[in-house]
Amino acid sequence: MIVEYIRYHIPADRAADFEAAYGRAAASLAAAPQCVDYELSRSVDEPESYVLRITWNSAKDHLEGFRGGEHFPAFFTEIKPYVSDIQEMRHYEKTAVRGDGGAVPSLYEWLGGGEALQRLTEAFYREVLKDELLIPLFAGMDPQHPKHVALWLGEVFGGPAAYTEHQGGYRHMVSRHLGRGIEERQRRRWVSLLMDAADEVGLPDDPEFRAAFASYIEWGTRLAVINSRPGVEAYDAPMPKWSWGGHPPYRG
């Protein structure tokens, strides 16, 4: 993805009209398949300074797809009066340096850390090994498996990178699902038992946490089903990182 930054200098007497124009122009961005997200910010220190941030799928999608597409004319009609007020307009590529600040607790911190995840996976796999639908997938399970899954979940939810350091990261997790032929009904049972275990061990039950937790479990288990299909070979990708806002479409 590519981030475009456009910096404007807008005199105070034109600020309200400028923001209103971008409010209307935003409808075109929201409808454009090339646009990931956008945000207009105003400087507190210098109120005449604005920054528009637009995330595009790629620079080509912006310069050719959007500008040559059906949504650009309406967008440009709204912002045209302010083109001469632009001070900078550039594309930037994201780096690996990003994350939440200390004001936002990670999901890992919120749920109680590694000890809570260990309790979760122990309670969960105790029930898995009693379940007639799931036991064929877990026959001969390594006694350390609950611990390894707790490490995986901890890293995904913002905790230490222990799974990557000790188990081999994403590629190793993929390898554990190859050729297993997981069925949808098994996936659903897996999810149901994990949610029951979350209640049993007392994971936070606030709607915000449970929504984020459930979104990862849905995403992860559906990917496990895909990776278990015939013909899938081992591959590597970045570790998924889940936060309160969930996860964007995975482009590993």
Buried (B, 14 or more C-beta within 10 A) or exposed (E): BBBBEBBBBBEEEBBEEBEEBBEEBBEBBEEBEBBBEBEBEBEEEEEBBBBBBBBBBEBEBBBEBBBEBEBBEEBEEBBEEBEEBBEEEEBEEEEEEEEEEEEEEBBBEBBBBBEBBBBBBBBBBEBBEEBEBBEEBBEEEEEEBBBBBBBBBBBBBBBEEBBBEEBBBBEBBBBBBBEBEBBEEBBEBBBEBBBEBBEBBEBBEEEEBBEBBBBBBEBBBBBBBEBBEEEEEEEEBEBBBBBBEEBEEEEE
